[in-house]
Amino acid sequence: MSFDVRETLVKPEHALLVGIGMPSEERREREALLAELRDLVSNLGYGIVESRVVWTREMQAKYLCGVGKAEEIRELAQQLGADCLILDNLLSPGQQREWEKLTELPVMDREEVILDIFAQRARTREAVMQVDLARMQYALPRMAGMWKHLDRQRGGSGGGKGGGAAARGEGEKQIEVDRRIAHERIIAIRNELENVRKQRNTQRKERTRQGIPTAAIVGYTNAGKSSLLNMLTDARVLAQDILFATLDTTSRKLELPDGQPLVLTDTVGFIRNLPHRLVEAFKSTLEEAVLADFLIQVVDLSDPDAQRHYETTCEVLAELGAGEKPMIVVGNKVDLLTPAASELAMQKLAAAVGKGVCLRMSVAQNEGSQELLDACVEMLSHRVETQTYRIPQSESRIVAIMHRDGKVLSTEYEGNDVVVRAILPREFAARLEIYKV
């Protein structure tokens, strides 16, 4: 069972989008956020009549902005015939109720919009559970406004005495029932997700036991992460030009140019002001980024806010405890830019990255993949060494293990020995010290 925040789920056809700008915000940043909200709302299939930034001198408790500004927004909604008000801010349950009382319209905030998109995109059992958990945590404190219509329909308290359950209205009793069910469901989902986390830990331990390194692909939503995984591993993961196309992790194994195996894992995309409860809900999925040997961050260079997207991803990674991970930054979609614009965008991104590895790519055109694979080899160079070994033919099993766990570059036979030049994991190479030439 999942809970929705409002009684009706009819898609708005004339939504008014408003971003309330605070004194601490830059105008361009606030306008970029509102443009992003337009994309989010469009992805839900809602109609939009207008989007507007409203500036306030200081944050107010009731509406975020002052009463005068709130009245202006209400009048604008009436003039435009809006059937829904969507605020590009995070609202408390009380603020959401005040806005709905003022405008007499359903009111959504940025978090609810993102939650609804996640609910549309969830496909696997794990993703559905994670989204349900976040939606119920969002809806729980808002239940007070969900069942008031029952009290109005049944005439209030029902005539009970003594202030007990009989004296309470139908709506109030329904709220108590729903809250109890929601709490029970939240506990059940958390337990299920904990079991999923344990299963994933078991899989990781097996990879660690085999000595297989891992890399997590991270980045802003719609930057091209799934497309990159598909290009490098033929994973055939859904890769669409829509926000949050991927909510589930997909892991695929590939062989690097030096023969090392590497497990690549796709992860859910990030976004500015990503609701904290979604980060919490998807922690079992996002652990892949925390526990990976290194990260590959994909940035859409064709987006004017590419540098800000890079910074947002780094902020979320820091919140997850993966802020200090070694990272390769990939500037993707250079095919959508002119050479001059591509060069300028790369310079800005490289300046933000600093001393880290920064590469340009066009995943759509399959350009830059070799440079990325070479960078992955460099990231893992401390794990392997290249040596020449003289192995007695009577120890041919050692040569077989070399082929299995490393990359054999050449093989020559000299008398009763096999001279092998190979790239091997350091741990394995250390056990072959006596055979080194």
HUSULKA-V970464 format. One line per field, one symbol per residue. ss: DSSP state (h for helix, s for strand, l for the rest). psi: psi as a letter, one per 40 degrees, with the letter a starting at -180 (. if undefined). Layout:
# HUSULKA-V970464
ss: ???
psi: ???
This chain:
# HUSULKA-V970464
ss: llllllllllllllssssssslllllhhhhhhhhhhhhhhhhhllllssssssssllllslllsllhhhhhhhhhhhhhhlllsssslllllhhhhhhhhhhhllsssshhhhhhhhhhhhlllhhhhhhhhhhhhhhhhllhhhllhhhhhhhllllllllllhhhllhhhhhhhhhhhhhhhhhhhhhhhhhhhhhhhhhhhhhhhhlllssssssssllllhhhhhhhhhllllllllllllllllsssssslllllsssssslllslllllhhhhhhlhhhhhhhhhllssssssslllllhhhhhhhhhhhhhhhllllllsssssslhhhllhhhhhhhhhhhhhhhlllsssslsllllslhhhhhhhhhhhlhhhssssssssshhhhhhhhhhhhhlssssssssllssssssssshhhhhllhhhsl
psi: hihididifhhheghhhhhhhideiidddddddddddddddddeeiihdihihhhidihiddediidddddddddddddefieihhhfihiiddddddddddefihhiiddddddddddddhdiddddddddddddddddeeddededdddddefbdeeiieeaddeiiddddddddddddddddddddddddddddddddddddddddefhiihhhiiihfefddddddddefdfihgifihfdheiihhihihideeiihhhhiiiiiiifhhddddddedddeddddeidiihhhhhdehdfddddddddddddddeefdeiihhhhhifeeeiidddddddddddddddbeihhiiigddefhedddddddddddedeeiihihihhidefdddddddddeahhdihihhbeihhhhihihdddddefdeeh.
